[in-house]
Amino acid sequence: MRELVRSFELALEQLDDQDREIVVMRHYEYLTNTEVALALSLSEPAASMRHLRAMRRLKTLLGSASGESRRS
């Protein structure tokens, strides 16, 4: 479990600031999409799209990390 958490944290660190910010707000601070939109001065659809794109980037990074650990 620690290895999974560490992989997630490493991938999160690789995201740009905007992506990291929205992932942290949604998944660590447990803010709703409405709350995130207000905090970032975005419309709800824009906040939702930003979150979706950040999660896609994070998924790609995690996929890359798991592929590397399988090769080791």
N, C-alpha and C positions, 0 to 999 in steps of 0.2 A: 504494500500500500504506500509506503514511504517513497518508493521509486516512482510510482505513478504520480504522486503529489509533486515530487521534484521535477519530473518531466513536464508537468503542467506549468509549474512556476518558471522553468527555463523557457518554455514556449511563450509564456505571457511576457517575459522580459524582452523577447525578440520583436514583439508587436510595436508599432509606432505608438506615440503618446495618445493619440485620439482613440485608437483601437483598444489599447490597454485600459484607458479611462472608462470606456463604456462597459467593457467586460467586468472590471472591478465593481463598478456601480451596480450592475445587474446581478452579479454572481457572488460577490463578497459582501456588499452593502445591502443586498436584497431590495433594491429600489425597483419600483414598477416602471414600465415604459413611460408612463405619464410623468412620473417623478424625474426620470432621466431627461426627458424632453424639456421639462421646466428648468432643471439645473443647467442644462447646456444651451438653453435658448433655442431649441429646435422644435419643429412641429413633431407630433407623435409619429407620423409616417417616416420622417427623416431620421428620428431616433431609432425607430424599428429597423430601417434599412442599414443604418450605421452598425447596429448591433449584429444584424445578419452577416454583413460583410466581415466584421471583426471575428465572428465565430468561424466563418469559412477560412479565414487566414490562420486562425488558431488551429483548426482541424488539420490544415495542410502542414503546419509546423509540427504538430503532434504525430502526424503520419510519417513525416520525415525522420523524426526522432525515433519512432518505433522501428522503422526500417533500418536505421543505423544500429540500434541495439541488437536486432536479430542477426546482423552481419558480424557482430563482434564475437 
